[in-house]
Amino acid sequence: MIPTDKLFAHGKFITETELQKISKEWNYLLFHSGVEELMENGLLSPVKASGKNGRIPPLYNKYRIIKPREDYSEYMESIRRLNPRLNISAYLKRPELYRKHLDIVEGLSRYLWFEAELLEEPMSRKERSFSIWGREKLLDEHFSLVREVLRFNSLEENFLNYYDTPEPFFEYVHSYSRDMTVLILENKDTWFSFRKFMQTTGKNLIAGTAVDLLLYGEGNKISKKGALEDYASGMLRSQEGQTIRFLYFGDLDKEGIRLFFRTREANPSLTILPFAPMYQLMLELARGREMPESPDKRELPAAIEDFAELLGGDQTGVINDLLAKGRYIPQEIINYQVLKQIM
C-alpha cells in the first residue's frame, strides 16, 4: 500500500523509483498492484512519454499525481447560519477559507447572535477573548488569524472593543483606613479591570466587602517567603492599632489553589483568606458552560477540601469534579461588565 499523504506531499510528478521508496514495498508484484490501485482510484496518471520500466508486468517511469478535489458541501449549511453581519456570500464562494476561519468565525457568530450588546462596552483583551471564545488567551495566541477574519468580514480591528492592559504598578491604593482590606489578584487583566472600575467610579465595595487596596500577585512573586509580611510592615501606611487582612482571588485551577496556600505558608503572621464570594460567582458563571482544558497535568492538590471549606458551603465536590476532568475556570470569566454588576 502506498501512503497517499506522502504521495500528495511529493509534488505534481513522481517517478516509479520514488514511488517504490515511499511505498517501502520491495516485492515488485505487490508494489505493481499498489500502483495499479492508485491509478484505478484516479490518484495517478501515467506520463506515457516517459516510457516503461522494462519489467514484467510493466510500469511507466513517471506518473502525474492527481489530488482529489476537496468536498466543502458539509460547510455550506453552517455558513448560511452565520450571523448576517458576517460576510456569508464571500464564505459561500470560498468555503476553504471558512474552514480555515472555522473556530474564530463560529465563536464570533454566536456572540453576535446572542451577546452582541456586550460589544457596546469595553473589556480587557483576555476578558473579551474568554467572553467570545471561552479561551482567555486566544486573542494573544491567534491574533493574526483573528485580524484576518475581521478584515475578511469587513470589520474594523476595534470592532471587538477591548483594551490592552499595560504592565501594572504593583499596587493600587483606593483609600487608607485603620482597618484595611487588601485584595490580591492573581492575573494582570483582572487587576487592571478592578482598578479601572474603582478609579472611574470611586466605588470600592466588591460583593459586599470594602476593598482598600488592590495587589497584583505577579505569578509566584506573591508567594515568596515573607514577601507580603515585608510589604505590610514596610510599604503600607500604618496607624496605631491598624489591622490588615488579605483576601486572595485567582484562577480556579490546580496552580491557583496551590499558589494560595504557598502564599499563606510564606507569610504566617498575616491573615490571608480566599475571597469566597468571587470564587462562588466564578462557579455560578461557569455552570452549564464548557470550561477550557487545563495544561496542568499534575495530580490534584491535596488541599482541595481545605480550600473549599474556606469558601463556605459544600463546594468540594464541584471543584474536585471540575479539576478531575482536566478543566479550570480562569479569573477572566469575571469581566469588566460582570464587575460593574457586583460592585
N, C-alpha and C positions, 0 to 999 in steps of 0.2 A: 504494500500500500504506500502510495506517495503522499506525504502530508501536504494538504492544499495551502496551509498557512505559509509554509516555506516556499511553496511554488509561487504564490501570489506576491511574496516579498522579493522574488528574484528579478522582476522587471517585465519587459514585454516579450522577450525571446529567451529560450533556454535550449542548450544542446543536449543531445542524447547522453553524453558523458556526464553533464551536470545533473541531469535527471536521475541518473543512476546513483550519483553521490548523495543527493538529498533523500533518495528512497532507501539507501542502505540495504538494498536487496541485491545480493550478488548472484542469486540464482537467476540466470537470464530469462528463462521461461516465465517465472513469476514476475520479474520486472517487466517483461513484454506485456504480460496480462494487465499489469497496473497501468501502463501507458495506454493500452487499448481502452481501458475503462475510463480514463480521463478524457479520451477522445470521444467516446460514446456519450459522456456527460456534457460535452461541449466546452470543456475547460482547456483543451489543447487542440491546435490545428497544425498539421504538418506543413513545413516550408518545403514544398516539393523540389524547388530549385537547389536545395542543399544536398539532394541525393540520399541514397540509402546506405546503411552501415555495412552491408555485405554479409550480415549474419542471417541465420535461419531460426525462426521467422524474422524477416527484416523489420527494421525501424528506420525512420528518417533521421538524418543527422541533426536536424534543427526543427524546433516547434515554436509556434506563436502561442503565448499564454493569453487565454481569454477569461478575464474576470467577469463573473456573473453580475448583472445589473442588480443593484440593491432595491429591495421592495420596501417602500416607505408607506404603503397603504395603511398599515396599522396606526400611523401617527395622524392621519387626516382628521379623524373624528375628534381627537384630542386638540388639534389645532383649532378646529371650528368652535370648540368650547372655551377658548381663551377669552379673557375679558376684552371687550371691544376697544379699549384704549390701547391695546397692543396691535401690532401690525399683522393681523390674521392673514390678509391676502398675500403678503410677502412670504409668510411662512408656508402657505399652501403651494406657492411657486418654488420654494426652496426648502423642502422638508428635511433635507440633510442638515441644514443649519438649525432647524428646530430640534433635531436630535442632539446636536452639539450643545444647544442652549437649554436643553430639557429641564434640568433641575432648577436653574436660575429662573427661567421664564414661567414655569408652572407655579413656583412659590410666589412670584410677583403677581401672577394672575389671581391666585387665591386671595392674596392680600387686597387686590383691587376690587374683587367681588365682595369680600366680607368685612374688610377693615380699612378701607380707603381713607376714612376720616382720620385715622391715626397719622396719616402723612401731612395733615394740616399743621401739626405742631412738631417741633424738632425732638429728636432723641440723639443720644451719642451713637457713634458708629457701631459699636458692639451691640448696643441695645436694639438698634434698628435691624441689624443683621439677624439677631435672635428672633425679633418680632416677626420678620418676614419668613425666614428660612429655618428657624429652630436651631441655628448654629451661630453662636456669637462671633466666631472667627471667620465666617465665610467671606465677608467683605474684605478682610485682610488677606486671606489666602487665595481668593479668586477675583481680586479687584479688576484685573484687565478683562476677564470674561464678563463680569457684571457690566463694566463700561461698554463692552461690545454689544451686549444685549440692549442696554439703554439706547445706544446710538441706532441700532437696527430698528428699534421701535419708535424712533424719533422722539425720545425722551431726553430732556436735559440732564446733565450729571447731577444737578442739585435736586432732581425730582424726588430722591429718597429722603431728602430733608433731614440729614443727620449732621451732627457737629463732631469734629475731631477733638480729642482730649489731649492737650499738651502734657508734657511731664509735669506732674503737680508738685506743689510745695508739700512738705511732709505733713503739715497741719493746716487746718482752718479753724480759727477761734471765732465762734459766734458771740460768746459772752463769757466773762469771768464771774464766778459766783463762789459763795462759801462752800456749797456742796455741788461739786461739778460732776457731770456725766460725760465721759469721753467715749465716742463710738469709733471702734477700729473697723475699717472697711478693707477687705482683702484685695479688691480689684480697683484699678485706676478709674475705669469708666463710671462705676457706681459711686466712688468717692467724688468724682467731678460732678456728677448729676446731683448728689445730695448737696454739695457745696453751692452749685449753681442755683438750686432752688432756694436754699437758705439765704443766700446773698440777694437774690431777686425779690423775695417776698418778705424777708425779715423774720420769717417763722422758723421755729426750731423744735416744734412739738411733733415727734415722729411716733406714730402708733401709740399716742398717749404718754410718751416719755420725752421730757425736755432734754435735748442734747446740746451741750455747751461747746463741744469741740469735736471735730472730725479728724481722725488719723488715717492716713493711707499706709497700710501694712507693708507694702513693698516686698511681697513674697516672704521669704524666710527671714528678712531683716527684723520683723516684729518679734520673732521667736528666739532671737539671740539672747544669751544669758544676761539677765539684768537690764536689757535694753529699755523696757518700759519703766522699771524702777528708777533708772537713771534719768529718764525723760520726766517722770513725775516729780522727782526731787530737784532736778536741775533746770528744767525748762518751763514748767508751769508756774504761773504767778501764784504764790502761796499766800494764804491768810491764816491767821491763828485759828486753830480748831477746824481747819478745812478738811473735808473728806472728798476723796476722788474715787469714783467707781468706773470701771472699764467694761464696756459692752463690746462683744465681738460679733461680726457679721461677715460671712464669706460664702463661697460656693458650698452647696450641699453635696459634697463628694468625699471620697476617702481621704484625700490630702487635706481638704478643708477641715475635717474633723480632727485629723492628726495635728494640723497646724494650730488649731485652737488649744489643744491640750499641751502641745510643746510650749506655746506662749505662756500658759498658766504655770507650767513647771519651771520655766526660765525666770519667772517673776513671782516667787512665792509670797511676798509681802503684800501683793496687790489683790484686790477683789476684781476678778475677771469672769464675766458670765456671757454665755451666748445671748444675743438679742432675740429672745424667743418669739416675739410677735412677727419679726421679719422672716424667720425660718418657717413659721406656721403659714405665713402668707405665701411663701415660695411653694409649699406643698399644696396649698389650695389652688394656686395658679397653674400648677403642673398637672392637677387632677384631670384625667381624660385626654392628656396630650402625650405624644411620644417624645420622651426626653432624649437628648443626644447620647451617643455611646461614649463611655469614658475611655481615654487612652491608658488609664492607670489599671494595670492587670495584677496588682498586688492583692494579697489577702485582705479581707475586710478588717477594719480597725477593731481591736479588742474592746474599745471604749464606746461602741455604738450605743449600748444600753445606758451608759452613764450620760452620754451626750443627750439622748432622747429624754432621759429623766430630767435634765436641766431645762429642757424646752417645756416641760409640763405636758400633761395629757398622755395618752397612750400612743406615742409616735414610733416606738421601737420597731414594730412590725412593718410599718410603711417605709421607714428609712432603710431598714435591713433588706426589704424586698427590692427597693429601688437600686441599691448598691449591688446586691447579689446578682441582679440582672445585667450588671455592667453599665448602668445608666447613671446620670447625675443631673442635678439642677444647677445651672450657672446663676450666679448672682444677678446677671443682666436680665433675668426674667422680670425683676422689679425695675422697670424702666422709668424714665422721667415722668411719663404720663400716669403710671401707677403711683409714683411717688406723690404727685400732686393730690391724688385722691386720699392718701393715708395721712398726709400732713395737714 
